[in-house]
Amino acid sequence: MSNTSNRSVNCPTCQKPTPWSDASEFRPFCSERCKLIDFGEWATEKHSIPGQPVYPVDDDGDEPLQ
């Protein structure tokens, strides 16, 4: 079993050192604010995962919906 009581990570949003423990409610973020900022950046597509776009298909599975 590893000791995580002294482990910390940098908040992905503000880079503030943040304890990595069950007591850190918003880990890996330091606060709810930083968590929501990150979520907003994904929602507005400022963050994305590289790759080919994926389009949903119709119920028949033969025509992409665009």
C-alpha positions in Angstrom: 0.0 0.0 0.0 1.5 3.4 -1.0 1.6 6.4 1.2 -0.4 9.2 -0.4 -0.7 11.4 2.7 2.1 13.8 1.5 1.5 13.5 -2.2 0.3 16.6 -4.2 -0.3 17.5 -7.8 -0.5 20.8 -9.5 -4.1 22.0 -10.3 -4.6 21.6 -14.1 -6.2 25.1 -14.3 -4.1 27.4 -12.0 -1.1 25.1 -11.2 -1.5 25.6 -7.5 -0.1 22.6 -5.5 -3.1 20.5 -4.4 -3.1 17.6 -1.9 -3.9 14.2 -3.6 -6.1 12.6 -1.0 -9.7 11.6 -0.3 -10.1 14.9 1.6 -9.6 16.9 -1.6 -13.1 17.2 -2.8 -12.3 18.6 -6.3 -9.0 16.7 -7.0 -7.1 17.1 -9.2 -8.4 20.7 -9.1 -7.8 22.9 -6.1 -11.3 24.3 -6.0 -14.8 24.1 -7.6 -13.9 27.3 -9.5 -10.9 25.7 -11.2 -13.0 22.6 -12.0 -15.7 24.6 -13.6 -13.2 26.7 -15.6 -11.8 23.4 -17.0 -15.2 22.1 -17.8 -16.1 25.3 -19.6 -13.0 25.0 -21.8 -13.9 21.5 -22.8 -17.6 22.6 -23.4 -16.5 25.5 -25.7 -14.0 23.2 -27.5 -10.9 25.2 -26.3 -9.7 21.7 -25.3 -10.1 18.7 -27.6 -8.6 15.3 -28.2 -6.9 15.0 -31.6 -8.3 12.7 -34.1 -10.8 12.4 -36.9 -14.3 13.9 -36.2 -17.0 11.3 -35.4 -20.5 11.9 -36.7 -23.6 10.2 -35.4 -25.5 8.0 -37.9 -29.2 7.7 -38.5 -31.2 4.8 -37.0 -30.5 2.7 -40.2 -26.8 3.1 -39.7 -26.1 4.0 -43.3 -26.2 7.8 -43.5 -24.1 10.2 -41.3 -26.2 12.9 -39.7 -24.6 16.3 -40.4 
